[in-house]
């Protein structure tokens, strides 16, 4: 899979009194930098100091926008939820059967998950969030899961998907995409992102047993 590690994170300005409409841009840059570090070093191996160093700013500059590490991890999770929601929206706007919509979701979501600044799957392995934040994260994830399950059920109804349990299908699809950054290695160098996605699609929709 082709590496995108050379992509530079947009530098955060150090002036905390700049216009309010720039705040979200800076928060997004901090979260993207944190996710990249988490992708490489895990949550426990990533500190706010590391994020500041990656962005070339001072630690107080980061603290101005993100109050502590727990909030940063929470924001990383919510960024994932947002990207998953965007992928589902793309699926819903795709013409065709339920199966075609699921394919559109997989293509869009995989592009995010496999990027070096997604933070996945290490964020899903993390258990450091306190109960209140964890509950909020899970609620957001489950809401998007329900939307994807509905798309799958529509595919079952229109006959484009086999009538398996839709919730199990949703979990299986997401898990298959999620763990690629962990098991992909130099042994699979023949696969770039496009060809790997095509092979996964083939397995998902054609199965592993001959008809």
C-alpha positions, 0 to 999 in steps of 0.5 A: 500500500502506498505510504502517505507519510510525506503529507505535511500537517498544516501548521497551527498558528501560535496567536491564541487571539486570532479570529474565532472562525479560525479556531476550528481549523486549528483544532482540526490540525491538532486532532489530525496531528494527534491521530497520525502520532497515535497511528504510529505510537498508540495512545499511550505513546502520544503526548500533547508535547509530541503533538506540539512538536509535530506541529512546530508550536508550543505546548501552551498553544495546543492547550489553548485549543485542547484542554487535556489528553482525554479531550484530544483522544475524544476529538480523535474518535469524533473525527472518525465518527464524522468520516464514517458519517460522510462515507454513509452519506456518500453511500446514500447518495449513490444510485443503484441497489443496496449492494452498490451503496455498500460498495460506495461506503466501503470505498470511501471509508477505507480511504480514510481508515487506511490513511496514516492520519486516521489513528485507526485501529489503535484508537479503538483499542484504547480504553483510557477514556473515562466513562462519560466520554466513552459513553458519548463516543459509543453512542456516536459510533452506534448511531452511525452503525445503525445507519449502515445497518439500514443500508444493508437491510435495504440491500437485503430487501432489494435482493442485491445482498444475501439475507445474512444478519445485517448487524453481523454483516456491518461488524464484519465489513467494518472490522475487515477494513479497520484491521488492514493497517495492522496486518498489511506488511511488506509481504503484500507489497504487490497490493497498492491501496486500489488493488487491495480494495478491489480484492477485498470487494471481491471477497465481500461480494463474491465470497470464498466458496465457489458457487 
